[in-house]
Amino acid sequence: MKRFLFPACLLLLSCRGVFDVHPYDVNFKGETGINAKQIARIESAFASKDTLRVALISDTHGWYSDARDEVEHLNRRTDIDFVIHCGDLTDTGTSREYEWCRDILGGLHYPYVALIGNHDFLGTGDQAYSVIYGRMDFSFIASRVKFVCLNTNATEYDYMAAVPNFDFMEEEMVRDSARFDRTVIVMHAPPYSDQFNNNVCKSFRRYLSFFPGLLCCVYGHSHGDGVDNFYNDGLLFYGIDCAEHRNYRILTITKDGYEMEQIFY
């Protein structure tokens, strides 16, 4: 009996269209390294602006139609300088979700940066975030205010990594010190939440106290708009609501202080 060997390459060609890209593939087409490029825009445009207005959004995962509406609402404004997304860009960390959210946020008329949330770690989501956005801990300076953006998703590492990264925080207290005299801390999961390493909550507060002119802290994750005094010492933590609830905050910083406004759309 004769045997016929079917070439493997022909088999693969015949199945083309049946197999899709793996949902956690991190070989992205389109824009990558977004945060670094956007930070360059922000620092160049707003180095010495007297009044800074920052839109704060969060948790767009699973609610992409609401996120599109949010972007459209922001674009109708004429008084925003840049946007910060506080994390949970995706629901399950898949490549497709990262691309969807990247394309939605790419429609903003303003520069923006995005933090990583706990949902963004699922699968190879942390690798996808690193490719599309960049470092998980980062900072930038606008109008002499340093925005320190921290990865606080300790549960995703089973508490085996330095999250929050105190070494990074120590560096940021003094790095470029001649360029800033006030600070805003941004994170996804706040202290005393299910994702934060609550064994270091008190140490975290101690580290915060060394940042020059600390104005306030901002967080996502909780899908609510709370204003919290977690440490009962006057330092306010502002919760940024999820896209499903169709609201965001505007942080206005002047030489005299700051104001926080909640906007519904």
N, C-alpha and C positions, 0 to 999 in steps of 0.2 A: 504494500500500500504506500502510495506517495504521500509525502507530507509537504505542505506549503507554509512557508514562513511569511507572515504578514508584517511588513516593515513597521517598526514602532512609530516612525515619523508619520506614516500614512494614517495610523490609528489616531494619533494626536490631532492630525489635520481633520480627520473625519468627525472628531468630537468637538471641534472648535465651535464656540457658541454655546456648548452645553455647560462647560466649566466657567465660572466667573472668578474674578480675583478673590483671594481669601479675605474674609471680612476684617481680619486684623493685619493685613498687609500694610507696611509703612513706607512703601515706595510711591510717594505721592506725585501726582502731576499738578501743576499749578503752583501758586505762591507758597513758599516756605520761609522760615526765619522771620516771621512777621514782627514779633515784638521788637527786635533790634532795629529794624527799619523804621517802625513807627516811633520808637523812642527817639531816634535821631531827628525825626520831624518835630516831635514835641519839644525837645530841648532846644532846637534851632529857632522855632517860632515863638516860644513863650519864656525866653530866658529872663526877661525883665518886665513882664506885663504887671501892671498894678493890681488888677483884679482877675482872678482865675476862676473859671467856671467849668466844673468837671461833672459829666454825667456818669452815674454809677448804676450798672445793670448786673444781673446775675442769673444763673440757673435757667438757661434756655433749653435744657435737655428735654426732649420729648414734646416741646411746644414751639415748633419752628414757625408755624403760621403766626403765632403771637409774637415771636421774635421778629419776624418780618414787619409786622405792624409797629413794633417798638422802634425798629430802625427807621421806618417811614416817619413816625412821630418825631423822633429826634432830628431827622433831616429837615423837618418843617421849621425847626427852631433856627434862630440866627445868633444865639447868644452862648453857644457851647464851644469850648476850646478843644477838649478831647474826651474820650470815653474810656472807662475802665470796666472790664467784664470780670466779675469776682469768681468765676469758675463754674464747673458743671456745664461745659459747652455741649457735652454729649450725654446720652443716657447709658450706653453700654461700651463706650470707648472704641467703637468700630471706625474703620477708615472712612466709610461712607458718611457717618454722622459728623466726623471731623470736617469733611469736605463740605457738607451741607451748611454747617455753622460758619465755617470760614467764608463761604460764598455769601451768606446772609450778612455777616458783619462787614464783609468787604464792600457792601453797599453803603456804608456810612460815609457821610460827607466830611467826617472829622477823623483825625488820627485816633487809633484805639490800641490798647494792650489787653491781653487776656491772661488770667491766672488759671492754674490747673485745679479742678475740683475732684472729689473722691470718685464720682462716676467716670471721670476721664481717665482713671487708672485701669479700668477693667480691661481684661485681655492684655493686649500690648499698647493700651491707650497712653501710658506714660511715655513710651517711645514715640508714638504718633504726635503727642503734644510737643516733645522735644524737637521733632523735625519741623512741624508747622509753626510753632511759636517760639521755642528756644528754652532757655534755662528756667527751672521751676522756682528759683529764688532770683529776683532781679529788682533793680531800682532805677529811678530816673529823677531828674530835677527840673522843675518848672517854676518860674517866678520865685526863686530862692526857697522853694518848698521841695523837700525830698519825699517822694512816694516810695515806700519800701514794701514790696509785694512778696509775700511769704507763702511757701507751701506748708500748710498746717495739717495735711491729711495723714496723720501718723498711723491710723489704723491700717491703711493700705500697705504699710511696711511691717505689720505685726509688731510695731514698736521697736524694730531692729535697726532703724536708721535715725540719724539726727534730724528729727522733725518735731518742732521747728528747729532750724539750724542756727544755734547760738553763735557759732563761729562766723557765719555770714552776717548775723546781726551786729556782732562786735565790729566787724570790718565796716559796715555801713554807718555806724555811729560817727566815724571819723573820716571816711573816704570822701574826698572833695569837700572838706569842711568849709573851705573858703567860699563855696558856691551856695550854701544853704544855711538857714538858721531856724527853719521850722520843718516839722515832719508829720506825715500822715502814714499810718500803717494799714495795709490792705491784706486780707487773707480770705481763704474760703471758709474753713471751719473755725468757729470762735472758741475761746477757752470754755471749758466745762461742757462741751458738746460731745457727741458720740465719736467723732473723728479725731478730736484733739487728744494729744498725750496729756491727760489730766494730772499725771504725776509731776509735771513740770509747770503747772499753771502759775504757781507763785513765783517760780524762777523766771518765767516768761514776763510777768509783770515787772519784775525787778530789771530785766534787760530793757524793757520799754522805757523805763524812767531815765535811761542814759541818752536817749535820742534828743537832740536839741529842739526845743520849742514844740514838743509833741502836742498836736492839735486834737486828734481823735483817731479812732480805729474804725475800719469798715470791714464787713464780712458778708458772705452769702450763706449758702447751705441750708438755712433753716426755713426757707420758703415763707418768710415773714418780714415785717417791717419794724421790728422791735428797736427800741433805743435802750441800751442796757448799760448799767453801771456795775459790771461784774465784780469789781474789786471794792466797791463801796468807798471809792476815794475820789470820785468826780471825773475820772477818765471815761468818756462815753464811747461805746461801741455801737455803731449803726448797722442794723441788718438791712440788706438789700434784697428785696422780694424777688420771687421767680417770675418768669415771663407769663406764666399762666394767669397770674393775678393782675397783670397789666398795669404795673406801675414801676417807677424807677425814682432815683433821687438825684438831685442836683446839689453838689457841694460848691459853694461860693467862698473863695478865700480872698480877703483883702488885707491890707497892712494892719487893720484893727482886730482881726480875728476871722471867724468863719460862720457861715450859716448853712443849714441843711434843709432842703426843701423836698417834699414828696410830690411827684407828678403822676397823675393817673391818665391813661389814654384809652 
